[in-house]
Every structure is written in structure tokens, then in C-alpha cells.
């Protein structure tokens, strides 16, 4: 007689989330970025990375240069990705809600993570419409949060970027 156990819901087994991180190195005038795709159990499924040189010239304001560089690099990562994730997750320092909606503009549910602060745990803030309760993305988001994959994938992502780009001054990123 087999031992009964709680089976993982199908949505968690086949659903994936993409964690996006882009770092700006002003001294080098370079952006480094990565996209880590994980399944509902937090297991890595794909990792893509790239770097981009910041736009230059007297007509570029610092703010516009950074915004353009982040969007340019994010889109290059989306195009290089072989999988189509159910959710895109980014950190709160990637940009404000309006910028993320208009410039990053994924067509899948997009959430921004606000890191934990003193007494408050890390929280997810939906950039576009949150997925409906029955959608695979909604089940996946709940499971990732339950398993503690709110901030942790970003640590893995940054560790991977450090390995791929050892020449970068990792103390000088913004």
C-alpha cells in the first residue's frame, strides 16, 4: 500500500516566475542584468543575462539615461528568454509604477517586491492587474510567497551575475 502524501498542485509544477534585476554601474557607465526563471518550488529553470552600455552625450539627463538603459537591458533579457513565465517579479528600486507599466511593459502579471523593513515583511505590489484567483499565476504567486521566494531569488540572481561578470566593481553598483 503506497504512503499517502500531499501532491503538489499542477499549477505549481508547471508554472514559472521570472525574477528581473538590472544594476547600474555609473563609474563604468554599464548596466548588468539578469532574468532568473524558477518553478513553483523555487527551482531554477533558466537564467539569462546581458550587459548594456549607457547612452552617452550631453543631451542625455542622468534620469533619462538610467531609465532608457534599464528598459533596453530588460527587453534584451525578455527576448533572450526561451520560456514564457506566468509572472514577472522585480525589486522596488527598478523604477516607479508608471515607468514599469509604460517602459518595461510586460503583458504578463507583473509584481514589484518591496524589501522587508524593521517590523514589516517583504511584500508584493502588483504593477499591472493582479492575476484572477483561479489563474495559474495567482496560485504560483501564493506558493512562491508561502515558500519564502519573495526576495531570495534576487540573491541567487545577483550571485550568478557576479560569477558571469567578475570584472564589474560590485561595490559600486546603484
N, C-alpha and C positions, 0 to 999 in steps of 0.2 A: 504494500500500500504506500503510495507516494506521500511525502510530507507536504502538508498544505502551507502555502506562503502567499504573501500579498504580491500580486503581479503588478508590474509597472504598467500604467495606462499607455495605450498605443500612442497617444499624442506626445507623451514624454519620450518614448522610444524613438520616434521618427522626427519629432520637432527639433529645430535648431535655432540658436540665438547667435547673433553676430555682435561682438564687442569691438567697438571702434575707438581707437586712440590716435591722436595726432599731436606730436610735440614740436614746439618751435624752438630753435636754437639761434637766437639773434646774433651771437658772435660769429657763427658760421653762415648765417643767412640761409639756413636749411631747415626743412620740415622733415621729420621722420614719422612714419605712421604704420599702423598695423591693424588687421582685422582678424580676430580670433573667433572661429565658429565652434561652438560647443553644443552638445546634445543636452537633453533634459536632465542628465545626470552630471553635467559639467565636464564630460569627457571631450577632449579636443577632437574635432573632425577636420578642420582645415585652418591654415594660418597663411595669410598673405601679407606682404609688407612692401613698402616703397619709400622713396625719399624724393623730395622736390626742392629745387632752389627757389628762393623767394623772388617775386617780381622786383625789378630794380628800376630806379630812375627817380628824378626829382618830382615827378608828378604823382608818385605813389605815397599816400599818407601811411603811417605805420599801421593804423587800424585797418585800412583797406587792403594793404599788403598781406597782413596776417589772415584776414577773413578770406581773401582770394586763395592764398596758399593752402589753408585748411580745406576749403571746398575742393580745390584742384586735386589735392592728395587723396581726400576721401573718395572722390569719384573714380580716381585711378584704382583704388583698392576695390571698389564695388565692381568695376569692370574686370578685374583680375580674378575675382572670386568665382569658383566653379559651382558652388552651391547657392541655392536661394533660401536664405534663412526666413524664419517666421517673425522674428523680432530683431530690431537693431537697437543696441544699447550704447550710450556714450556717457562720458563724465560731464558734470555740470560746468567745467571750465572750457569746454569746447566752443561754447557760444550761447547766446541767449535764445529763447524760444523762437522769436521771429526769424533770426538768422538761420537757425537749424531747419525751420519749416521751409524757408524760401531757397536757401543756398545748398544745404545738404540734401534735403527734399527726397527722402526715400518714399517709396509707395507702399511700404510695409509698416506695421506698428512700430513706432519709434519712441524710445523712452530715454530720459536723461537721469543719471544717478547722482543724487546729492550725498556726498560722503557723510558718515556719522559725525556728529558734533556733540561733545560733552554728554548730555543725557539723552540725546536723540539718535536713534539708529539710522543707518543709511536708508534712503527712501527713493522710490522710483516716481518720477514725474513724467507723465505722458506728453510728448511733444505734439503728436497728431492724435487722432481719435484712438482711445484705448480699444483693444480688441473686445468684441462681444463675449459675454461669459461662456458661450458654448464653443468658441473658436479654439483651434489648436494653440494659437498664440497666447490666449488667455490662460489656458491650462499650463502651458510651458512657463509663462511668466510667474505664476503662482508656485510652481515646482522649483524653479531656479531660486526664488526668494526663500522658500522653505529650506532648501538645501544649503543656503548661505552663499549663493553665487550672485550676489549683488555687486560687490566690489572685488572679490578675489580674482576673477578672470582678468581684470586690468593689471594685477600684479604679475600674472603669468605672461600677459601680453608685453608688458614693459621689460620683463626679464628676457623674453625672446628677442625683442628689439635690441637690447644691449648685446646679446650674442651675435646678432646679424650685423650690427653696426658698431663694432668695438672702437672705431676711430672717433666716434662722437664724444663730445665733452658732456657726459651725462650729469654733471653737476651744474651745467649752465643752461639747462632747458627751462622753458617757461610753460 
